[in-house]
Every structure is written in C-alpha cells, then in structure tokens.
C-alpha cells in the first residue's frame, strides 16, 4: 500500500496526562504506519514527543487478549463465552453480597492516562453490590495528599491547582522532570522558550542532573528527602524579610497569623544546611521569586513520593499563595472540569466510613493502594473478598508486589478487565478482554487548564480486536446479568430515536429525569441507561459518551459565560446540549470554556470564598521539622543508598508498552549510580548487582552516570513485564518497595526515598 492510500484518523496520545492531539495513519489492515501531531488540536496544536510515535507497540502486540478467560483449578486458563463468564461472575457477586454485605467488594483502577470514560460505568458495580464504598486507584497512590490539602485550603477536594507556565516569568519546578514526564502543555517547547528568554527564570529542584536541569537557570541538586526543609527555608526568608504579599493575603486568605508564627520561628540557615545546597543561592531564589511579576510552581512525584509529602503539599502552595502568585496570568490557578474524576470526602464528616483493617479514611473518594493487601488479609468477617480490577496492574505497579501476590491468592473473586495478559491478570479468576484505547470512544478527565479549557472525545481508529469489548459494554452486560437493570427501555429508546434535532435532547432529558425520579434506585445506573438508549442514536456509534450530555448541561449551567466565550451558543435550555453536540462531533477536541482571570475566585468552594491557611495538623508537622534528625534512621550502614524507584526516561511509559522491542536504548532498565559510588563497589557499566531493600531484592544491570547524586541510585518504572510468557524483562521495582514505607497520614508511598544496598555480581 502506498502512502497515498493510508487512512488518517484524528486521535490523542495516551502515554501521559497531556493527551496531545495526534493523527494516526493506518493501512488497510489497521496497522499504525505513521503518527504525527495534530495541528487542529485546540491545546497542543501539533506538538508531540518521541514516545507517541511508537504507539503501534501498544495497539498491536502478542499479549493482546481476544477472548474471555476462566481460571481452572490447575492455574491455567480456558476460553469461555461472554455469556458464561458474565453469568458466573454475576452469580458469584450476588452470592458474596448476600453473605458478606457490600463492603466485601472493591473496584481497583478504572482508568489509564487516557482511558477515563469506562470508570463511570465500573463505579456502578459498587452500587450493584449494595453500595460498596471502596475504590482504589493509582491517583490514591500518587496525589491524595494534594487532594486533601485542596479540600482544607479551598473548601473541596475537587478544587485543583494548575500552573500558567507559558506566561510566567519565574518558574519553580520541584521534584519533576517535564522534559520526560511532561505534565505541562507542550513541555519541551516551553522549556526551550524558558531557556532562551533572558527575561524569564527557571529553577529546577532535583537531586539528579535530569534532562530538564540542563534548561534551568538554577539547578538545585538537593539532598534526597529534604524538600520540606528547602520549602520551609524559602518561605521563612520570604516572611521574615517581609516579602510576602500582604494586600493579597488580607483580601483572599484567612488564618495567616498561625502560619506566620511558624515561619518566623524557622532557623533558615540551619534548614538550608540540611539540604546541602548553597545558602546564598537559596536566599537569591526566594527573594527573586517573591518579587517576580508572575511566578508559578510546578511539582510532581519527586515531591509527592518523598518524605514529609503531606506538609510539602502545603508548603509548595504557600510559595505561590503568600507571594500573590495566584489567580492571575502567569501564576498558579484553579480550573473548571467537565469530567469529574474525583469525589469530595472530608474526614471531619460523621458520614465518612473507615476501612476494616487500617481504619483508613477515603480522600477524594479514593483509598490508598498501600493498604489494600492488608484489607484483603484482614481476619475479620468484614474483610475484602472480591475485586473488580479495570485498566490497572496492581501486582506490578503498586507498592510491595510480594504482599499483593500473597493477598490475591486469598480472594474469593478476582476479575481483571484489560487489553493484555498482565501480571495481575495471571492471578485472576476471570480475565475479560477490553478494547484498546484506539478501538473505542474514549476521553480523559485530565483537562486541567485555565483560563481556557478543552475536552477531547476520541473516535475509534478501528474495531475491537477479536471478541474484546469496550468497558461500558462489559459493565452494562454484567449489571443486566445481576438483575439490577432491564435489557431494554422502550420509551427512552423511542424518544432518543425520534426526537427532532432542533429539540436539543430536551425530550430525552425530560423523560430520563422522570424515569429516575419514579425509580430512585436507577439513578446510580444513569451511565448504562443512557448508554443503552441515547447512545444507540448518537453519531458514529458514540454510545460510551452518552453520559456526557448531563455533564455538559451541568457545566454550561455553572459556567455559562465561559462556555459562550469558547464559541458555543444557546440559552439556558440549549447551551449544554450544543456543547455536548460539539464534543461528540469534534474530531480533534473542542474548547469547552474560556474564563476571565477574575472568574477563578468563583471556583473556590469555601463558604467565605477565601483560602484557609490555618490547618492545625499541617502546622504541627511543620513545627516538628525543627526537632527531627536530618538523617532518617532507615538510611544506615546496612542500607546506605537512597533508591529513587520510578525514574522517568526516554523509553519507559508506565505499563502500557508490553512489547520490549519499542525501546531503542536502555532495554534492561539499568540502575544508575554515581561514578564514585560505582568505583567504591568496583562496578562498571554493564555489570550486574543485587539491589536489596527491607522489602526484597532484584538483580539489576549497572549504568555509571555522572548525573546521579552521590549516595543515590535510580531505577525506572515501566519494566519487569513478562512478554509472551518470558521471564520479567527489566527491574520489577515494586519487589523493592514496601506497603508500610509511606506517609503516615495519606499512606502514599515514599518511592523516591527507598533505603537500599548494592552487592556486586560482576559482568
């Protein structure tokens, strides 16, 4: 087939949270032959990184699932029909519900970097089980300290901060490497612009000389685990030198007096000494950031997966709030969201329920994966007995692989819904084949922009492989098998089919509301009801996106003027429907809102509309830093290194690429070590060693690298999979991490600070 015969499809990359717009060119067999940036995409306008070009390795590989599988007594799997698999799963779920109640069941996962629509359907299963409260996800392994802090500061855990780096003249990157991890729009272009503009300053805080560090005006090679001391020292300088924005704080904040007392008590020089950074440089950066016309802060897992992660979640926000770099162009802001991916669960509410074993609270409606094995192995009657695992590979990607393997062997029902035979799927009772992200309608909830925001509902590139199905179809069929939903809705289907276009879905919405009002038990299943009714008659078989109609109506009602500024028209009855239709028909995504800068304050959810700075639990931890040892006891003679478990590199991408042939370099995920440390252990590049922690040990390949800090070692994530029944390829890093090495409050793991040792094995 010639290039002229290729078929182009507008879609999006699924490898990180940015979901850059792409155009995929396929041949007659559906193979991806060329991938390039989509210039029509409203936010990324043609930008992609090198990883997107290799998405063929995700779409077509030998571990793809095509048939439902059932585990036999001998541990092997046999193919079964969809009808048999779902009937047996439904019967088992109903039996467990009857015997043990709703909390014997949990949903794990429910989304990937660009795979969020299915989550709305999977959550219905918790309702079908009588109202299980348990939802475990990767977000709760990474970001819950941030969600909790947002709830206390801004009044709701769904209020999320973003950063306008493109227009900022002073940027602090802390614990992130945007050249590799992205997380900001068009990251590599933005880094180049920052580097080449003498009027702008970029500071990067990272123990390593990362790719992003090479673009920075200041690279702070901080001692691992001391971020809280650096941020405290910078804030101490700002407040003690009266550089904080007093008019801004008076107008927009409450509780500053309590924070001010803590910051004025900080011994700044002593704190800086603990970071092993240059004292004069820190004073210069703190002063210049406070005086910047428009400064902003971008953080990521390097901060959130290290020591003191709850207090650092507070301190990084104080950097831009106390300096008035909030709610304006070039600063940090909060934003509106069309597709909510979080809940709001304030633990001060009497309605909050705790887990059976750890008595753990939910944050943003999520529970942390670090506690899940213990909740399964809990000896009480109220232990977890059944898991629905969707678009997730917890045995490989969550802390403490050994604990997960042990706990999963004790489950009475484990169902995995995925595109591939993952490490977790090998432990399941049933494995259900999901359509890939390019074989179904999909979208992401990671639309985090302000003042303009967008939404991209992606069309399938080709039909599902074999007998695989989209997750909404799987969940809806199971709900029908469980008897909680009928198989047809004649009235709703008739209205959806025959309502005239000029009616803007009003007859359907009216009928749906009436039905759910008459039968309130059906309200929890609105996504599947809409999928089965309205979904049948949407353009291009976009049934999965049907539940976006009420979300669009709600969004347009809350942000009417912003939706109109984005180019959508209509009155209070038609604006939301017009937005919905634009989303359904927008091949490259559409702008859904364009706010004014002053609108941002309307997104703050505290009763008084102000930021509440006084958080007693956090201020107590902040004050306690002064008396803590600068050298945590875990790093000792037996475990002298600090392992950063989960380094982002050019050829790793979570667990989405299972075929190792996609990697041009670093095929074994080498452990990186500083030359002086390697010399001390008589290690050279290409040698092998045992990397050991308190949790376990693995064999690693060595790469001597001058960019690594002395006393530190790094391993990448995204390795360790068994491709085509091979041995694990590259490091299984979560055999080195333990469930109890975590933040004591949120239970988020300290993956960037794992005490470790190395034992040389030779070449």
GIFENQUI-V584290 format. One record per residue. RES is the residue in one small letter. SS is DSSP state (h for helix, s for strand, l for the rest). PSI is psi in degrees with one decimal (NA if undefined). OMEGA is omega in whole degrees, 0 to 359 (NA if undefined). Layout:
RES,SS,PSI,OMEGA
RES,SS,PSI,OMEGA
//
This chain:
x,l,133.6,180
x,l,166.1,179
x,h,-35.4,182
x,h,-21.8,182
x,h,-3.4,179
x,l,149.9,180
x,s,128.2,181
x,s,138.4,179
x,s,126.5,173
x,s,130.9,182
x,s,-153.2,179
x,s,149.8,174
x,l,148.7,185
x,l,18.7,189
x,l,-18.3,176
x,l,-178.9,187
x,l,-13.2,183
x,l,-31.6,180
x,l,56.4,181
x,l,142.8,177
x,s,134.3,180
x,s,159.7,170
x,s,123.3,181
x,s,124.7,176
x,s,122.0,182
x,s,154.4,174
x,l,-173.1,184
x,l,-20.0,179
x,l,4.4,179
x,l,6.2,179
x,l,140.7,178
x,s,115.7,182
x,s,-27.8,180
x,s,138.1,178
x,s,127.7,179
x,s,165.7,178
x,s,146.8,181
x,l,108.8,182
x,l,-14.2,180
x,l,-11.4,181
x,l,131.5,189
x,l,-17.7,182
x,l,-43.0,186
x,l,-16.6,169
x,l,42.8,175
x,l,-6.3,182
x,l,136.5,165
x,l,164.0,172
x,l,-179.9,187
x,l,-21.1,184
x,l,-34.9,183
x,h,-31.4,182
x,h,-10.2,184
x,h,21.0,181
x,l,-14.8,173
x,h,-31.4,181
x,h,-20.7,172
x,h,-45.0,187
x,h,-39.9,185
x,l,107.5,175
x,l,168.1,190
x,l,-6.8,178
x,l,5.5,179
x,s,140.3,177
x,l,139.9,180
x,l,-12.1,182
x,l,147.0,171
x,l,141.8,183
x,s,143.5,176
x,s,134.6,181
x,s,132.6,178
x,l,170.6,183
x,l,-29.0,181
x,l,3.5,178
x,l,-12.6,177
x,l,174.0,182
x,s,147.6,175
x,s,147.2,177
x,s,138.3,176
x,l,167.9,178
x,l,160.8,174
x,h,-40.8,183
x,h,-43.9,179
x,h,-46.8,183
x,h,-49.1,184
x,h,-33.5,177
x,h,-46.1,181
x,h,-39.3,178
x,h,-43.9,179
x,h,-45.3,180
x,h,-42.7,181
x,h,-41.3,179
x,h,-43.6,180
x,h,-36.9,178
x,h,-44.2,179
x,h,-40.1,177
x,h,-43.5,181
x,h,-40.1,184
x,h,-36.8,193
x,h,-3.8,178
x,l,176.0,189
x,h,-30.6,188
x,h,11.7,171
x,h,-2.4,190
x,s,142.3,176
x,s,152.0,171
x,s,135.5,180
x,s,130.3,178
x,s,-118.5,179
x,l,31.4,177
x,l,159.9,174
x,l,-162.9,182
x,l,-21.0,177
x,l,30.7,192
x,l,60.8,191
x,l,-21.2,185
x,h,-36.5,180
x,h,-24.7,180
x,h,-34.2,179
x,h,-30.2,181
x,h,-38.0,179
x,h,-34.4,181
x,h,-22.9,178
x,h,-26.7,181
x,h,-31.3,177
x,h,-37.7,177
x,h,-39.1,180
x,h,-24.9,178
x,l,14.8,176
x,l,5.7,178
x,l,41.7,175
x,l,139.3,180
x,l,-0.2,193
x,s,120.7,173
x,s,118.4,179
x,s,135.4,181
x,l,168.1,178
x,l,-32.3,178
x,h,-34.9,180
x,h,-9.6,172
x,h,-14.7,189
x,h,-40.3,198
x,l,5.7,189
x,h,-26.8,176
x,h,-33.9,178
x,h,-43.2,179
x,h,-43.1,180
x,h,-43.6,180
x,h,-40.3,178
x,h,-38.4,179
x,h,-42.6,181
x,h,-40.2,183
x,h,-44.2,191
x,h,-1.6,173
x,l,-2.5,180
x,l,135.1,182
x,l,-8.8,177
x,l,-6.0,176
x,l,114.6,189
x,l,140.7,181
x,s,141.5,173
x,s,-178.8,184
x,s,135.0,181
x,l,67.1,185
x,h,-33.9,184
x,h,-29.6,183
x,h,12.3,182
x,l,145.5,177
x,l,-4.7,177
x,s,111.6,187
x,s,129.2,172
x,s,115.2,171
x,s,117.9,184
x,s,118.5,177
x,l,32.5,178
x,l,160.7,181
x,l,75.9,189
x,h,-21.6,176
x,h,-36.6,180
x,h,-40.7,186
x,h,-13.5,182
x,l,-121.2,182
x,l,-12.7,175
x,l,156.6,181
x,l,131.7,172
x,l,56.6,195
x,h,-48.4,187
x,h,-32.7,174
x,h,-42.9,181
x,h,-41.1,178
x,h,-41.5,178
x,h,-40.7,179
x,h,-40.7,177
x,h,-44.3,183
x,h,-36.6,188
x,h,-4.3,181
x,l,109.6,183
x,l,-13.5,180
x,l,-2.1,182
x,l,151.3,183
x,s,136.6,177
x,s,126.6,176
x,s,131.0,178
x,s,125.9,179
x,s,112.6,182
x,l,132.2,178
x,l,-26.7,183
x,l,161.3,167
x,l,83.1,183
x,l,174.6,177
x,l,-39.4,180
x,h,-31.4,181
x,h,-28.4,182
x,h,-13.5,177
x,h,-9.2,192
x,l,148.4,170
x,l,-35.1,175
x,s,123.3,170
x,s,117.2,180
x,s,100.9,181
x,l,73.8,188
x,l,148.9,172
x,l,128.4,182
x,l,138.4,175
x,l,2.0,184
x,l,18.8,182
x,h,-39.2,181
x,h,-34.6,179
x,h,-38.6,178
x,h,-49.8,182
x,h,-39.8,177
x,h,-42.6,181
x,h,-43.5,180
x,h,-43.1,178
x,h,-35.4,176
x,h,-43.8,178
x,h,-46.9,184
x,h,-44.9,183
x,h,-42.5,182
x,h,-26.9,178
x,l,12.6,176
x,l,37.0,180
x,l,-2.1,179
x,l,155.3,185
x,l,89.0,186
x,h,-43.6,178
x,h,-40.3,179
x,h,-46.9,181
x,h,-42.6,180
x,h,-36.6,184
x,h,-31.8,193
x,h,-2.4,186
x,s,156.3,168
x,s,157.9,174
x,l,15.3,182
x,h,-30.7,185
x,h,-40.8,180
x,h,-42.4,178
x,h,-42.1,181
x,h,-41.1,179
x,h,-43.3,180
x,h,-41.7,183
x,h,-33.8,179
x,h,-19.1,180
x,l,-7.3,185
x,l,133.5,172
x,l,91.8,190
x,h,-48.8,184
x,h,-38.9,179
x,h,-41.0,179
x,h,-42.0,179
x,h,-38.8,179
x,h,-34.9,180
x,h,-26.8,181
x,h,-14.3,184
x,l,31.7,176
x,l,164.3,181
x,l,126.8,186
x,h,-47.0,182
x,h,-37.2,180
x,h,-42.1,180
x,h,-41.5,176
x,h,-42.9,181
x,h,-46.2,182
x,h,-44.6,180
x,h,-45.1,181
x,h,-44.8,183
x,h,-37.3,178
x,h,-42.2,180
x,h,-30.4,183
x,h,-4.9,184
x,l,146.4,176
x,l,-42.9,179
x,l,104.4,179
x,s,155.4,176
x,s,163.7,184
x,s,132.1,174
x,s,125.1,179
x,s,165.7,177
x,l,-156.4,192
x,h,-22.8,176
x,h,-29.5,175
x,h,-41.2,187
x,h,-16.3,178
x,l,27.9,178
x,l,-177.7,186
x,l,149.5,176
x,l,37.4,189
x,h,-25.8,177
x,h,-43.7,180
x,h,-33.4,178
x,h,-28.8,175
x,h,-30.9,177
x,h,-46.7,187
x,h,-38.7,181
x,h,-32.7,177
x,h,-34.2,178
x,h,-28.1,179
x,h,-44.0,181
x,h,-23.8,179
x,h,-48.1,183
x,h,-22.2,178
x,l,4.2,179
x,l,15.7,179
x,l,61.0,185
x,s,130.8,177
x,l,32.1,178
x,l,166.4,181
x,l,134.1,179
x,l,7.8,183
x,l,-166.6,173
x,s,147.7,183
x,s,165.3,167
x,s,167.2,190
x,l,162.6,174
x,l,156.6,179
x,l,131.7,176
x,l,-46.5,184
x,l,104.7,181
x,l,133.1,177
x,l,2.1,181
x,l,161.7,169
x,l,-171.7,176
x,l,113.4,183
x,l,87.0,179
x,l,118.9,185
x,l,-10.1,177
x,l,-11.3,177
x,l,140.4,179
x,l,-14.0,182
x,l,-12.7,182
x,l,130.3,177
x,l,145.8,181
x,l,160.7,180
x,l,162.3,187
x,l,-43.3,188
x,l,-56.7,185
x,l,-10.8,186
x,l,42.3,184
x,l,140.0,179
x,l,152.7,172
x,l,148.9,172
x,s,124.0,185
x,l,29.3,180
x,l,5.5,185
x,s,151.5,175
x,s,146.7,187
x,l,133.7,178
x,h,-24.4,181
x,h,-24.2,182
x,h,-9.9,189
x,h,-46.1,179
x,h,-40.7,179
x,h,-34.1,179
x,h,-29.0,175
x,h,-40.3,183
x,h,-0.6,177
x,l,136.0,187
x,l,-8.6,182
x,l,166.8,177
x,l,-24.9,185
x,l,22.9,179
x,l,161.3,174
x,l,134.3,183
x,l,-18.7,185
x,s,137.5,178
x,s,138.1,168
x,s,109.5,186
x,s,117.9,186
x,s,127.5,178
x,l,43.7,181
x,l,152.2,181
x,l,66.9,190
x,h,-34.7,180
x,h,-29.9,183
x,h,-32.2,192
x,h,-14.3,178
x,l,160.9,182
x,l,143.6,168
x,l,69.9,179
x,h,-41.4,182
x,h,-40.5,179
x,h,-39.3,179
x,h,-43.7,179
x,h,-42.2,180
x,h,-45.1,183
x,h,-40.6,183
x,h,-26.5,179
x,l,-14.1,183
x,l,0.1,179
x,l,145.6,176
x,l,-22.0,175
x,s,126.3,175
x,s,117.3,179
x,s,127.5,178
x,s,128.0,175
x,s,114.7,185
x,s,169.9,180
x,l,-15.8,187
x,s,162.3,177
x,l,84.0,185
x,l,174.5,176
x,l,-36.0,177
x,l,-40.5,180
x,h,-31.5,180
x,h,-17.3,180
x,h,2.1,186
x,l,160.4,171
x,l,-33.4,176
x,s,138.3,176
x,s,119.1,185
x,s,125.0,186
x,s,120.2,178
x,s,148.0,171
x,l,147.1,179
x,l,171.7,181
x,l,-12.7,178
x,l,11.5,179
x,l,16.5,184
x,l,166.2,171
x,l,131.6,181
x,s,169.8,179
x,l,174.0,177
x,l,149.2,173
x,l,3.6,181
x,l,54.2,174
x,l,99.7,197
x,l,33.5,189
x,l,154.5,174
x,l,136.1,11
x,l,-23.3,178
x,s,135.5,177
x,s,162.0,185
x,s,168.9,175
x,s,137.0,183
x,l,105.1,172
x,l,112.9,187
x,s,137.1,176
x,l,154.1,176
x,l,146.0,176
x,l,-38.7,171
x,l,178.8,188
x,l,157.9,179
x,l,145.8,181
x,l,132.3,177
x,l,-131.8,179
x,l,15.3,180
x,l,152.9,183
x,s,152.6,172
x,l,148.4,181
x,h,-38.4,178
x,h,-36.5,178
x,h,-40.5,179
x,h,-49.4,182
x,h,-40.9,182
x,h,-41.8,177
x,h,-39.8,181
x,h,-41.0,178
x,h,-36.3,177
x,h,-39.6,177
x,h,-35.0,180
x,l,-9.5,177
x,l,10.4,180
x,l,-15.2,178
x,l,141.9,172
x,l,166.8,181
x,l,-10.5,179
x,l,158.0,181
x,l,79.3,189
x,h,-44.7,183
x,h,-49.8,180
x,h,-40.7,179
x,h,-41.8,180
x,h,-43.2,179
x,h,-43.7,180
x,h,-36.3,183
x,h,-40.5,191
x,h,-3.7,180
x,l,134.4,182
x,l,152.4,183
x,h,-36.1,183
x,h,-15.4,181
x,h,-11.9,176
x,l,40.3,176
x,l,7.2,182
x,h,-42.2,178
x,h,-40.4,180
x,h,-46.8,181
x,h,-41.8,179
x,h,-44.6,180
x,h,-38.9,179
x,h,-46.3,179
x,h,-41.8,180
x,h,-41.5,180
x,h,-44.5,181
x,h,-26.8,176
x,h,-39.7,179
x,h,-33.8,182
x,l,86.2,187
x,h,-22.8,179
x,h,-22.2,181
x,h,-14.4,185
x,h,-35.6,181
x,h,-16.0,184
x,h,22.5,181
x,h,-40.4,179
x,h,-46.3,181
x,h,-34.9,177
x,h,-44.1,178
x,h,-36.5,178
x,h,-42.0,183
x,h,-18.2,186
x,l,-80.3,179
x,h,-37.6,184
x,h,-31.9,182
x,h,-24.2,190
x,h,15.0,174
x,l,152.4,181
x,h,138.7,174
x,h,23.9,180
x,h,44.3,183
x,l,42.5,186
x,h,-38.8,182
x,h,-33.5,183
x,h,4.6,184
x,h,-38.1,183
x,h,-6.1,175
x,h,-15.7,179
x,h,-55.9,179
x,h,-31.5,177
x,h,-38.9,178
x,h,-40.9,178
x,h,-43.8,179
x,h,-44.9,181
x,h,-44.1,180
x,h,-33.6,177
x,h,-37.1,182
x,h,-28.2,187
x,l,49.8,189
x,h,-53.4,185
x,h,-36.9,179
x,h,-37.8,177
x,h,-40.3,179
x,h,-38.8,178
x,h,-27.4,179
x,l,-1.0,174
x,l,10.0,181
x,l,147.6,187
x,l,159.1,176
x,l,170.3,176
x,l,-169.0,185
x,l,-18.5,179
x,l,-22.5,188
x,l,-17.1,186
x,h,-46.2,181
x,h,-40.3,178
x,h,-38.8,178
x,h,-39.0,176
x,h,-45.1,178
x,h,-45.8,181
x,h,-36.2,177
x,h,-38.4,178
x,h,-44.5,181
x,h,-36.1,186
x,h,0.4,184
x,l,94.3,185
x,l,-37.1,184
x,l,12.9,183
x,l,160.7,183
x,s,150.3,169
x,s,131.2,180
x,s,-19.3,180
x,s,148.1,171
x,s,103.5,182
x,l,161.5,163
x,l,157.3,184
x,h,-37.5,181
x,h,-16.5,178
x,h,-22.0,186
x,h,-34.0,184
x,h,-19.0,176
x,h,-15.4,181
x,h,-10.6,174
x,l,132.7,190
x,l,6.2,174
x,l,154.2,184
x,l,-33.7,181
x,l,0.5,178
x,l,11.8,182
x,l,164.1,177
x,s,125.5,184
x,s,102.6,187
x,l,-25.2,185
x,l,105.1,177
x,l,104.1,191
x,h,-47.0,183
x,h,-38.9,182
x,h,-42.8,180
x,h,-33.6,176
x,h,-42.0,178
x,h,-37.6,177
x,h,-46.2,180
x,h,-31.9,183
x,h,-17.1,180
x,h,-33.5,185
x,h,-30.9,185
x,h,0.8,181
x,l,150.6,179
x,l,138.4,180
x,l,-12.4,180
x,l,96.2,182
x,l,143.1,187
x,l,-24.8,184
x,l,-31.0,178
x,l,109.7,188
x,l,-168.5,182
x,l,-35.7,180
x,l,-33.3,181
x,l,76.7,190
x,l,-14.5,182
x,s,153.5,168
x,s,114.5,178
x,s,126.6,169
x,s,104.2,184
x,s,102.5,180
x,s,51.5,177
x,s,137.3,176
x,l,130.5,181
x,l,-179.7,184
x,l,-27.8,185
x,l,48.0,165
x,l,148.6,184
x,l,73.3,182
x,l,-132.5,181
x,l,15.1,191
x,l,-30.2,177
x,l,108.3,179
x,l,-29.8,180
x,l,113.6,185
x,h,-10.8,183
x,h,-9.2,179
x,h,-19.2,184
x,l,124.9,176
x,l,-31.8,180
x,l,171.5,175
x,l,46.8,188
x,l,-22.3,181
x,l,7.8,178
x,l,61.3,188
x,l,149.2,171
x,s,124.8,181
x,s,139.7,184
x,s,146.7,180
x,l,146.3,182
x,h,-40.2,182
x,h,-37.4,177
x,h,-38.8,179
x,h,-41.0,179
x,h,-40.8,180
x,h,-34.9,181
x,l,3.6,182
x,l,46.6,179
x,l,143.2,177
x,l,161.1,177
x,l,130.3,182
x,l,-16.9,175
x,l,169.4,177
x,s,152.2,181
x,s,163.2,170
x,s,124.6,171
x,s,122.2,187
x,s,138.2,172
x,l,-178.8,177
x,l,-22.3,182
x,l,-33.9,184
x,l,-165.4,181
x,s,152.7,175
x,s,159.1,174
x,s,134.8,183
x,s,155.2,171
x,s,144.2,187
x,s,138.6,168
x,s,115.6,177
x,s,125.2,190
x,l,121.0,183
x,l,-15.6,180
x,l,-8.6,180
x,l,139.7,179
x,l,145.3,175
x,l,140.4,181
x,l,2.8,183
x,s,147.6,173
x,s,155.0,183
x,s,146.7,173
x,s,144.4,179
x,s,155.6,169
x,l,177.6,175
x,l,9.8,177
x,l,-175.3,173
x,l,6.9,179
x,s,155.4,175
x,l,103.8,181
x,h,125.6,182
x,h,45.2,177
x,h,22.7,177
x,l,173.7,167
x,l,160.9,178
x,l,135.0,182
x,s,108.1,183
x,l,180.0,189
x,l,132.2,168
x,l,85.7,193
x,h,-23.8,182
x,h,5.6,164
x,h,-7.3,179
x,l,-10.5,183
x,l,147.3,182
x,l,155.3,182
x,l,-29.6,186
x,l,0.0,176
x,l,83.8,192
x,s,170.7,175
x,l,129.4,185
x,l,-21.6,182
x,l,-55.6,185
x,l,-15.4,182
x,l,18.5,173
x,l,138.2,188
x,s,155.9,175
x,l,58.8,184
x,l,-24.8,181
x,l,6.1,180
x,l,75.4,182
x,s,111.0,177
x,s,132.4,187
x,s,163.9,173
x,s,158.9,177
x,s,137.5,175
x,s,119.4,185
x,s,141.1,175
x,s,-9.9,182
x,s,-176.5,184
x,l,NA,NA
//
